[in-house]
Amino acid sequence: MTTAEKLMEQGLERGTLLDKKEILIKLISKKFGISEKERSFIMAVADRGKLDLALDEILFAESKDVLLAILKEG
């Protein structure tokens, strides 16, 4: 893999993470409301697995604290 291809792949990965963060923020905001501090916390999450799990749980979560706890685990 060339350096250019590696850079492109890294860019795509960052874009995917950013998309997941923005979607999670939007869904939490619509369902529960969200503070700027919570928004900043979500934007700092770098673990794709945690973001995926939180996105999976949004439908069933009774509070945003459940979702934020998923992101804090580990």
N, C-alpha and C positions, 0 to 999 in steps of 0.2 A: 504494500500500500504506500502510495507516495505521500509526501508531506501535505500536499494540497488536499488529497483525499482524506487524510486524518483531520485536517482543519475543518473540512466540510462536515465530516461526521460529528466532530465536537460541536460545531455550530448547530447542527440538527438536534443533537441531544439537549443542548441548552434551550433551544426553541421549544422542544417537547416539554421540558420541565416547566418552562415559563407558561406554556399553555395550560398545563395541569394546575399550576398555582392560580392562574387567573380564573379558571373555571371553578375551582374549589372556592375561591373567594366570592365569586358571583353567586354560587349556590348557597353558601352559608349566609351571605348577605340577604338574599331573598327569603330564606327560611327562618333565620334567627336574628338577623342584624349582625353587624361586625364593627368592632372598634378599629381605629387606626393602628393601635398596638398589635391587635390580632392579625390585621392585614400584613403588617411588617413581619410578624413572626412567620406567617405562612410563606411570604416571599423569601425568607431566609432558609427554608427547608430545602435540602439538596438530595434527599432520599426519595427516589422515584417510587419505590415500594410503599413507603408510608403515604405518599400522596395518592397512589392508586387505592390503597386500603381506605383512606378517608373518603375518597370519591365513591367507593363502593358502599360505604356506610351512611352516606348522606340521606338516603331515602328512609332509613330506619332509625336514625339518631333522634333521640328525644331532646337533646340539647347540643349546642355547639361545643360544650365542654368535652363531650365524648369524642368529637372529631379532633379537637385540639390535643387531647390526651394521646390519641393515636400518633399524632405528629411528634409529640414529645418523647414517646417511648424509645428505649434503646440507649 
